[in-house]
């Protein structure tokens, strides 16, 4: 089961490297984006930074079993999963279904998320790719969260506080 943890964490890091580059470039090339577009992009970068922490701690826990505390892994993975799905929804809702090669000012409002750089088509494509990788990252974090829940339950974490079978005297 440890190899599965390692593979999940490696996938998370690969997706995070790609996302950091894509969203970082959107932020770097921002010229005159609307405040709502900037807020959505900045929130996405916050989620990426939070996900970096969860993925790096998870990778360290996969390599060094002594720091793999199941409850801590559960909290990190739950937070990263929750924020990742929220960022995926925000990006998808703000961008919409669009053909980035055919965008015009009259079809979308000036506050649309893809407007705000010298090359709006490039910004649109980077946000589209960021949305896709955010959803892929959500899928991998969901799998890691499932593994963390199973690990937490296996080590005795439970909502119930009754005696175990070894404590029952007949």
C-alpha positions, -999 to +999 in steps of 0.1 A: +000+000+000+030+023+005+038+023-032+003+036-039+008+065-015+041+073-032+026+072-066-003+095-055+021+120-040+043+120-071+012+126-093+002+155-070+037+170-073+036+167-111+002+184-113+013+211-088+044+219-109+023+223-140-004+244-121+022+266-105+036+274-139+003+280-156-014+301-129+019+319-121+022+329-157-014+342-157-005+363-126+028+375-141+013+386-174-017+404-158-021+439-172-056+452-165-077+423-153-109+430-134-109+426-096-131+396-097-108+379-122-078+387-101-095+374-070-103+341-087-067+337-100-052+347-066-075+322-048-063+295-072-027+303-064-035+302-027-050+267-032-019+257-051+004+268-022-018+250+003-017+219-019+021+221-021+022+218+017-001+189+018+017+171-011+052+176+003+041+165+038+024+135+022+055+126+002+077+129+033+052+107+052+053+081+023+091+080+024+096+083+062+069+063+080+078+078+114+062+111+105+031+095+090+005+104+116-029+093+102-049+121+117-026+148+104-026+132+069-064+131+071-066+168+079-041+179+053-057+158+026-092+169+035-083+206+034-064+202+001-093+182-014-119+207-003-100+238-015-090+221-047-126+213-056-136+249-048-109+263-070-119+240-098-155+251-096-145+288-094-122+286-124-147+266-145-176+289-135-156+321-142-142+309-176-173+290-189-173+269-220-153+290-245-133+287-277-102+306-267-092+311-304-124+331-310-130+356-282-144+390-288-151+419-264-187+421-273-196+385-265-181+385-229-182+412-203-151+433-196-149+415-162-144+381-178-116+361-163-097+357-195-094+395-202-065+413-187-033+406-205-016+416-237-026+383-252-061+374-241-062+341-261-031+329-244-044+338-210-077+320-218-058+289-228-037+290-197-068+293-175-084+264-194-054+242-188-052+253-152-089+243-148-082+209-162-052+203-140-070+216-110-097+189-115-070+162-121-054+174-088-087+171-071-091+135-083-056+126-070-062+144-037-096+125-034-078+092-038-052+103-012-079+113+012-096+079+008-063+063+016-058+086+046-093+077+059-086+040+055-052+044+073-068+064+101-095+037+106-070+009+105-049+025+133-080+026+156-094+061+148-131+059+153-160+080+162-171+054+187-154+052+221-165+019+234-143-010+245-126-031+219-132-069+218-099-076+236-112-055+266-145-074+269-144-100+297-167-130+295 
